Amino acid sequence: MIRRVAALVLSLSILETAACATGGGFHRGGGGGERAALRASIDSMADAPEFHNAFWGILVVDPERGDTLYSRNAGKLFLPASNMKIVTSSVALEQLGPDFTYRTTFVARGLIRDSTLAGDLAVVGRGDPSISDHMWGDAMIPLHAMADSLVAHGIRRITGKLVAAGNAFPGPVLGYGWSWEDLESSYSAGVDELLFNEGFSEVRVHGGTQAGDPVRVEVKPARSFPALRSDITTIAAPACQAGDSATASTPCPMAPTRFRRRELSLRKDTLRGDVSVTGSVVAGDSVTLEVTHRDPDQAFLVALAEALRDRGIMIDSANVVKSDSVGAGGDTILTAASKPMREILPALLKPSQNQIAEALLRTIGLERGGAGTADSGRKVVERQLATWGVPPSTFVIRDGSGLSRYDYLAPEAIVHILDAMRHSPNFQLFYESLPIAGVDGTIKTRMRGTPAENNVHAKTGSVANARSLSGYVRTAGGRTLIFSILSNNWTVPAGDVTHVADVIAARLAALR
C-alpha cells in the first residue's frame, strides 16, 4: 500500500509540473490540469482495493474564493473521534473568550481564631482542568500555591474536614457512549467540578538491584493518593531467546515492556477505595502504571490535604474528605484562578487531551446554559453552530472529546467551523493551538520532509475504526485551504489510513 501511494505521489508531482509549464494556474475557473490531477490522486487512494469496505469523507475548499477543490461524501455523517475537539474548542473560545479563567473558592465554615479554623474548610470548584502535571510540570504546584495563600490568610490548623461543596458539574463524571473497555485508561478518566491531574495518578514500581531485593513503589503526583497496597517481588531478567543480544549490564534487553507489564497486576478495591499491585518486576528495572480516579472530588481533596500538610497546616480530622452538594455556607477566604483559556486551549488541542475537552463542554453549559452538564453544553454548542451557518443535519454531539461512539460529524460541518474561526478575532490563538505537522502535538512526527511540514495546522482523531485529520494548509501558490479528511469502517492497518491523509495534506501544500 505505502509503496503504491509513494509511486502515485511521484507521478502526480510530474503531472503538476507539466500543468504549471503549460500555464495551468490554480484558481476558480482555471487550473483544470492541476485540479484534475488533485482529484485523480485522491480518488486513486480512496478507491484503492484495500479500502473497498472503508467509508471516506473528504472536503477541500479555498475559502477566499469560495471554491471547492475536492468533495467526497462531504455531507455524510462520520464518527469523528477527536475531531470533535474542533467543535468544543472553537465554541468554548467564542463563548468564553481567551482570558476566561476557572475559579476555585475556599470557604471557612467556622470562626478563625489564633490561626485555627474551628470547623470545615469547604472547597467550591467549577471544573478547572488545568491542575495537572501536563500543564504545570507538577500538579502539586498549584495546590501548594493554594496552601501558601491559606497560610497567608492566617490559617495554620483546621479542626474539621475538607469538604467538596457545591455541585457545579451534576450528573455522571463519564461521557455518554464511552466504551466500557477503555474506562480504566487515563484517556477515559471522568471529570467533575474538582479535577486533579486530568483524572489519573501514576504508580511507579522500581525493582531491586538483584533478584529477591525489596521493591520500591511510589505514587505521583500526590504521594498520598490513591492509597496503595503492594505485593511485588524482584526477579531476575528472563532468559534470552534466539536472536536476542545480551550484555554484561543487561542480561536480556528484550525484557521489555510487554513482559514487564504482563508480570504486574493492578486492581482497584471499590469498597476499600484503595489500589493493590501484585506480581514481579525485573531487577534494576522500573514500570509505570496509570490509575484512573473513580471519584475526582476525592482525589482532589486528598491531594489538597497533602499540600496543606506540606505547608504546615494541621488537619485534625482523620477523615479529611467529605463531599456534599449543598452551598458553601460560610465566609469566603480566597479564590484561586486557573491558567487562562489562551493557555488551556493548546494544552487541549496539541496532545488531544480528553478531560480538558469534557470540562470545557460542561463549562460552556454552566457559564452560558445555566447548568454544568454535557446536555446543557451541547445545546449551547448547537446554538453557536447555527449562528455559524452549520447545517443541523451535519452533526450529532454527545460529548466534548470525541470518545463517544454516538458523536457524528460531516466534513462539511468541520469545514464550516474552521472557516467561521478564520473570521473570529480569536483565530490566531485557535490556529496556533492546533498541532503543527512535523513540529508538535499529535502530528509532530508526521509529514516530515514534505511541503506540509511546519505548514499544516490540523486536528487528528483516533478511535477504533475511525481516523480523522482536519485543518488548514498553505499552498505553494500562497493560498490558504481548509480540508477535512474522515475515514470509518476499514479493516486495513490503521497506519494505511493515516498515511493517505498525510499524503493528501502534503499534496495540498504542494499545489501551485
SULFENSUL-V375601 format. One record per residue. N is the residue number from 1. RES is the residue in one letter. NEAR is the number of other ideal C-beta (glycine too) atoms within 10 Angstrom. D_LAST is the distance of its C-alpha to the last C-alpha in Angstrom with 1 decimal. Layout:
N/RES/NEAR/D_LAST  N/RES/NEAR/D_LAST
This chain:
1/M/17/27.0  2/I/12/24.9  3/R/7/25.1  4/R/12/24.0  5/V/18/20.9  6/A/12/20.0  7/A/10/20.4  8/L/17/18.3  9/V/17/15.3  10/L/9/15.9  11/S/14/16.1  12/L/20/12.9  13/S/14/11.0  14/I/10/12.9  15/L/17/12.0  16/E/22/8.3  17/T/11/9.2  18/A/13/11.7  19/A/20/9.7  20/C/17/7.7  21/A/9/11.2  22/T/8/12.8  23/G/9/11.0  24/G/19/9.1  25/G/14/7.0  26/F/24/6.3  27/H/13/9.5  28/R/12/13.1  29/G/8/14.8  30/G/12/12.1  31/G/22/9.3  32/G/12/12.2  33/G/19/11.4  34/E/24/8.3  35/R/18/10.4  36/A/13/13.4  37/A/22/12.1  38/L/23/11.4  39/R/15/14.8  40/A/14/16.5  41/S/22/15.6  42/I/24/16.9  43/D/14/19.8  44/S/14/20.8  45/M/24/21.1  46/A/19/22.9  47/D/12/25.1  48/A/17/26.1  49/P/6/30.0  50/E/15/30.5  51/F/20/29.1  52/H/10/31.3  53/N/9/33.3  54/A/20/30.4  55/F/19/29.2  56/W/24/25.5  57/G/25/24.1  58/I/22/20.4  59/L/25/18.6  60/V/27/15.1  61/V/23/14.7  62/D/18/12.8  63/P/17/16.1  64/E/12/15.7  65/R/13/15.0  66/G/9/17.4  67/D/17/15.1  68/T/13/15.7  69/L/24/13.0  70/Y/20/15.7  71/S/17/19.4  72/R/19/22.2  73/N/17/25.6  74/A/21/24.1  75/G/14/27.5  76/K/16/29.6  77/L/20/31.3  78/F/26/30.7  79/L/25/32.5  80/P/33/30.0  81/A/26/31.7  82/S/27/30.7  83/N/31/27.9  84/M/29/31.0  85/K/27/30.9  86/I/27/27.9  87/V/27/30.4  88/T/26/33.3  89/S/26/31.6  90/S/24/29.9  91/V/26/33.1  92/A/30/35.2  93/L/23/33.2  94/E/18/33.4  95/Q/19/37.1  96/L/18/38.4  97/G/13/36.2  98/P/16/35.1  99/D/8/38.6  100/F/17/40.4  101/T/16/42.9  102/Y/23/45.2  103/R/13/49.0  104/T/22/51.6  105/T/17/55.1  106/F/24/58.3  107/V/21/61.5  108/A/23/65.1  109/R/18/67.5  110/G/16/70.6  111/L/11/72.0  112/I/18/70.9  113/R/9/73.9  114/D/8/74.4  115/S/13/70.8  116/T/17/71.4  117/L/26/69.7  118/A/16/72.5  119/G/17/70.4  120/D/23/67.0  121/L/28/63.6  122/A/26/61.3  123/V/24/57.5  124/V/21/55.5  125/G/25/51.9  126/R/21/49.0  127/G/26/46.5  128/D/24/45.1  129/P/26/42.8  130/S/23/42.2  131/I/29/45.4  132/S/23/44.0  133/D/17/43.5  134/H/16/39.8  135/M/21/39.8  136/W/17/42.7  137/G/10/43.0  138/D/13/46.4  139/A/23/47.2  140/M/23/50.7  141/I/14/49.6  142/P/22/49.3  143/L/25/52.5  144/H/16/54.3  145/A/13/53.1  146/M/19/54.7  147/A/22/57.9  148/D/14/58.0  149/S/16/57.8  150/L/23/60.7  151/V/15/62.7  152/A/9/61.9  153/H/14/63.3  154/G/13/66.5  155/I/23/66.3  156/R/16/67.7  157/R/15/69.1  158/I/25/68.4  159/T/15/71.5  160/G/19/69.6  161/K/20/66.4  162/L/23/62.7  163/V/25/61.7  164/A/24/58.4  165/A/25/59.2  166/G/23/57.4  167/N/18/55.0  168/A/17/51.7  169/F/28/49.9  170/P/15/52.4  171/G/15/52.0  172/P/13/50.7  173/V/20/48.8  174/L/18/46.6  175/G/23/43.9  176/Y/17/44.5  177/G/12/43.7  178/W/21/43.1  179/S/13/43.9  180/W/8/47.4  181/E/9/46.6  182/D/14/44.3  183/L/13/46.7  184/E/15/48.0  185/S/13/44.6  186/S/18/43.6  187/Y/17/40.3  188/S/21/42.7  189/A/26/45.1  190/G/20/46.5  191/V/29/46.2  192/D/29/49.0  193/E/28/49.8  194/L/28/50.6  195/L/29/48.1  196/F/28/48.5  197/N/28/45.8  198/E/26/43.7  199/G/26/46.6  200/F/22/47.3  201/S/26/49.3  202/E/15/49.2  203/V/20/52.2  204/R/13/52.1  205/V/23/54.6  206/H/17/55.6  207/G/24/57.7  208/G/18/60.7  209/T/10/61.0  210/Q/11/62.7  211/A/14/63.8  212/G/11/66.2  213/D/13/65.2  214/P/12/64.6  215/V/19/61.2  216/R/15/59.6  217/V/16/57.8  218/E/12/56.0  219/V/17/54.2  220/K/16/51.3  221/P/22/50.3  222/A/21/53.7  223/R/13/56.6  224/S/14/58.7  225/F/26/56.4  226/P/22/56.5  227/A/13/60.1  228/L/18/60.1  229/R/14/62.5  230/S/16/61.9  231/D/11/63.6  232/I/21/61.6  233/T/16/62.8  234/T/22/61.3  235/I/19/61.2  236/A/14/60.6  237/A/19/57.3  238/P/16/57.1  239/A/9/57.9  240/C/15/55.1  241/Q/8/54.0  242/A/4/53.2  243/G/6/50.0  244/D/13/50.3  245/S/9/50.9  246/A/13/53.3  247/T/8/54.3  248/A/5/57.3  249/S/7/55.6  250/T/14/53.8  251/P/17/56.0  252/C/18/53.3  253/P/13/49.8  254/M/15/48.9  255/A/22/50.9  256/P/12/47.9  257/T/10/46.7  258/R/8/47.3  259/F/14/50.9  260/R/19/51.5  261/R/15/50.4  262/R/9/52.4  263/E/17/55.5  264/L/17/55.3  265/S/13/56.0  266/L/18/55.2  267/R/11/57.1  268/K/14/57.4  269/D/12/60.9  270/T/8/60.5  271/L/5/64.1  272/R/10/64.4  273/G/14/61.0  274/D/14/60.4  275/V/20/58.4  276/S/15/59.9  277/V/21/58.3  278/T/14/60.2  279/G/19/59.7  280/S/18/59.0  281/V/25/56.7  282/V/22/56.5  283/A/19/58.3  284/G/17/56.1  285/D/19/53.2  286/S/13/51.9  287/V/19/50.3  288/T/13/48.7  289/L/16/49.1  290/E/14/47.7  291/V/22/50.0  292/T/21/48.9  293/H/26/51.1  294/R/17/53.0  295/D/17/54.1  296/P/26/51.6  297/D/23/54.2  298/Q/21/56.6  299/A/26/54.2  300/F/29/53.3  301/L/25/57.0  302/V/21/58.1  303/A/24/55.5  304/L/29/56.5  305/A/24/60.1  306/E/20/59.3  307/A/23/57.5  308/L/24/60.5  309/R/14/63.0  310/D/14/60.8  311/R/18/61.4  312/G/10/65.1  313/I/20/65.3  314/M/13/68.0  315/I/19/67.7  316/D/13/71.1  317/S/14/70.1  318/A/6/69.6  319/N/8/67.4  320/V/22/64.7  321/V/20/62.5  322/K/17/63.3  323/S/17/60.9  324/D/14/61.9  325/S/9/60.2  326/V/10/62.3  327/G/12/61.4  328/A/19/61.8  329/G/12/65.2  330/G/19/65.8  331/D/12/64.8  332/T/12/61.2  333/I/18/61.2  334/L/15/57.5  335/T/12/54.0  336/A/20/51.3  337/A/12/47.7  338/S/20/44.7  339/K/17/41.5  340/P/16/39.4  341/M/24/36.6  342/R/16/34.0  343/E/15/35.2  344/I/28/35.9  345/L/23/32.5  346/P/20/30.6  347/A/18/33.7  348/L/25/33.2  349/L/28/29.5  350/K/20/28.6  351/P/15/31.4  352/S/22/31.6  353/Q/23/35.3  354/N/27/37.2  355/Q/26/40.3  356/I/31/38.5  357/A/26/36.7  358/E/30/40.1  359/A/33/41.8  360/L/29/39.1  361/L/33/39.6  362/R/29/43.4  363/T/28/43.0  364/I/26/41.1  365/G/23/44.0  366/L/22/46.6  367/E/18/45.2  368/R/18/44.0  369/G/19/45.8  370/G/11/49.2  371/A/16/49.3  372/G/25/47.6  373/T/18/46.9  374/A/26/43.9  375/D/15/44.9  376/S/21/45.2  377/G/30/41.8  378/R/21/40.3  379/K/18/41.6  380/V/21/40.1  381/V/25/36.7  382/E/16/37.1  383/R/13/38.0  384/Q/20/35.0  385/L/22/32.6  386/A/11/34.4  387/T/11/33.9  388/W/17/30.1  389/G/9/30.3  390/V/23/29.7  391/P/13/31.6  392/P/10/34.7  393/S/11/34.3  394/T/20/31.2  395/F/23/33.0  396/V/16/36.2  397/I/26/37.0  398/R/20/39.9  399/D/24/39.2  400/G/34/36.9  401/S/27/35.6  402/G/30/34.6  403/L/24/37.6  404/S/24/39.2  405/R/16/39.1  406/Y/13/39.4  407/D/29/36.1  408/Y/19/33.6  409/L/29/30.2  410/A/25/27.7  411/P/30/23.9  412/E/22/24.2  413/A/29/26.7  414/I/31/24.6  415/V/24/21.5  416/H/22/24.0  417/I/24/25.5  418/L/26/22.3  419/D/18/21.3  420/A/19/24.9  421/M/21/24.8  422/R/14/21.9  423/H/9/24.6  424/S/15/27.3  425/P/9/28.8  426/N/17/28.8  427/F/16/25.1  428/Q/10/24.5  429/L/17/27.4  430/F/23/26.2  431/Y/16/22.6  432/E/14/24.1  433/S/23/26.7  434/L/27/24.3  435/P/24/24.0  436/I/21/21.1  437/A/29/19.6  438/G/18/21.4  439/V/17/23.4  440/D/14/26.0  441/G/20/27.5  442/T/19/27.3  443/I/28/23.9  444/K/15/25.1  445/T/9/25.1  446/R/23/22.2  447/M/25/18.6  448/R/14/19.8  449/G/8/18.1  450/T/19/14.7  451/P/20/11.6  452/A/26/13.5  453/E/17/16.5  454/N/13/17.7  455/N/22/14.8  456/V/29/15.7  457/H/22/18.9  458/A/31/20.6  459/K/29/24.0  460/T/23/25.4  461/G/26/28.4  462/S/17/30.9  463/V/19/34.2  464/A/11/35.9  465/N/15/33.8  466/A/24/31.1  467/R/27/27.8  468/S/31/25.2  469/L/29/22.0  470/S/26/20.7  471/G/25/18.9  472/Y/22/15.9  473/V/25/12.6  474/R/17/10.2  475/T/19/6.5  476/A/15/5.0  477/G/14/4.1  478/G/7/7.8  479/R/19/8.6  480/T/12/11.5  481/L/23/12.0  482/I/24/15.5  483/F/25/16.5  484/S/30/19.9  485/I/30/21.0  486/L/30/24.7  487/S/26/26.8  488/N/21/30.6  489/N/13/33.5  490/W/19/32.3  491/T/10/34.7  492/V/15/32.6  493/P/12/32.3  494/A/14/30.4  495/G/11/28.3  496/D/19/26.7  497/V/25/25.7  498/T/19/24.3  499/H/17/22.3  500/V/26/20.6  501/A/25/19.5  502/D/21/18.2  503/V/22/16.3  504/I/24/14.7  505/A/28/13.9  506/A/21/12.4  507/R/25/10.3  508/L/26/9.0  509/A/20/8.5  510/A/20/6.4  511/L/23/3.8  512/R/16/0.0
